[in-house]
Amino acid sequence: MKRILGLVLVLVLLAGCAAGFAEGLKAPDFILEGFDGEDSVRDWESNAFFQRMEERTEISFQFRELNKYAQWQERKRAILAGEDLPDVMFKAELEAGEIRDLYAAGILIDLKPYLEEYAPDLWKLLQENPDILKAVSMEDGAIPALPNINELQNNDVMWINSTWLNRVGMDMPETAEELTEVLRAFRDQDPNSNGKKDEIPLTFISMWELRFLGHAFGIVDNDYYVSVKDGKVTSSLTSDENRAFLTWLHELWEEKLIDHNGFTSADSLRQITDDKATIPYGVILSSSPLTVVPTAVMNAYRILLPLEYNGEKVYRDLAGRVVCGAFAITRRCKEPEKLVSWVNYLYTEEGSLMAQYGLEGKEYTFREDGLWEWSEDESTVAQYVLTRQTIGGGAAVPGRTPVEFQEKYVNEGTRAEVKDLFELRQYTELPYPLVTLSKEDEKTVASIQKDLSAYVETTMARFVTGDIPLNDEQWALFCETVEKKGLSKSIEIWQKYIR
């Protein structure tokens, strides 16, 4: 009975839509489908971004918006099977392998032939940045999906409590040895001024996060434990530098200079939300201090620039400035040139600002001193402006992030953070370029990685805690085991894609 009623309701709705169109209401031009982010409260149907874009381009959409990651993963598999295709995939979160498979199956079209004429701003950007062009291109030169470009891409960095640093009378550390001395001062000199020895000099979550400190020993390998040097793919796992790095971490652990809950905790457990709470953290390894401390004390934390090793400073770039797979057009679309022209606007400064901040004079205003501020209070911005007036946040939006605009925000702490992130970028290095593996190589690498990563992360953590002594015998066993688990085979595969 419920199915019959549901069918009747659908027929009534369809009849109403048909009547509306017959009376002159314009049917949507294209079907737009995508993922706005886990548990997003944004409604694309009523969002001002799409309304403003329609006023500008006269292009309208029928929206299919998903807000659950698992649902979007399932939907992408259905699209690969050719089921109920949309015209365009927006905020699509397409992985390299998914782009490859969707293009090979004829689901996604090649956008490259349309770019020069219909997306001149994006085309100019790609011509001026060969690394971006390479990142979004298939081996045959096709471009099936367009990216988000962010010069301040999120990274896992060292945030140091500058207030504590002033209280212990020390300068920003520049080497592993100097950082050790700062952490000791944080531990011993009561920098949070509560009369208790409750400071946690350096906090982190997991061995994955601790590995970012490896830069202090010249290590910048990616999650597959590889990096490229002079055209050759290598791994630091079995190197003397990695052993020295792990030895240093063990010394920090023994002296209680790093968080003893770091291997068993989570951000939700260590996070402090009370503005008046005593802050126990000296250095935070995270994408932002806000994952750990409240907004009220965020300005106390500054980015600690990379530590020097052998006269050089280098830091791992987590994902690069290119997030591929944000926008794609399927074979269903009859007029792809219109959608390419539509998305080109988001690669302009004006379009990127509208997408992520709204319109000047409405959502934000510039002051006489050249700085800008939101037109509403922070609470209203978070609950209303960002969810109803803009499309940024959640899954990556196609376009570029207007970094220069962020440098002019009225909040001094935010400006300092952006400045630090810019300075950090001059030291960051993408360990391995963005490439698309063949389906066979992807399967082999995934199989190796599953076993190798579980062993490596666990064993290195046990070296840090001392559960496994880092002596010659155990180190030799570690090196032998990672080879048995396929490290050399993985390196061999990655080497194939370095041209």
ABEGO torsion letter per residue (X at the ends): XAAAAAAAAAAAAAAAAAAAAAAGBBBBABBBBBBAEBGBABBAAABAAAAAAAAAAGBBBBBBBBABAAAAAAAAAAAAAGBGBBABBBGAGBBAAAAAAAAAAGABBBAAAAAAAABAAAAAAAAABAAAAAAABBAAGBBABBBBBBAABBBBBBBBBAAAAAAAGBBBBABAAAAAAAAAAAAAAGAAGAGBBABBABBBBEAAAAAAAAAAAGBABBAAGBBBBGGBBBBAAABAAAAAAAAAAAAAAAAGABBAAAAABBAAAABBABAABBBABABBBBABAAAABBAAAAAABBBBBBBBBGGBBBBBBAAEABBBGABBBBAABABAAAAAAAAAAAABAAAAAAAAAEBBGAABBBBAAGBBBBABBAAAAAAAAAAAABABEEBBBBEBBBAAAAAABABAAAAAAAAAAAAAAAABBBABBBBBBBAAAAAAAAAAAAAAAAAAAAAAAAAAAGABBBBAAAAAAAAAAAAAAGAAAAAAAAAAABX
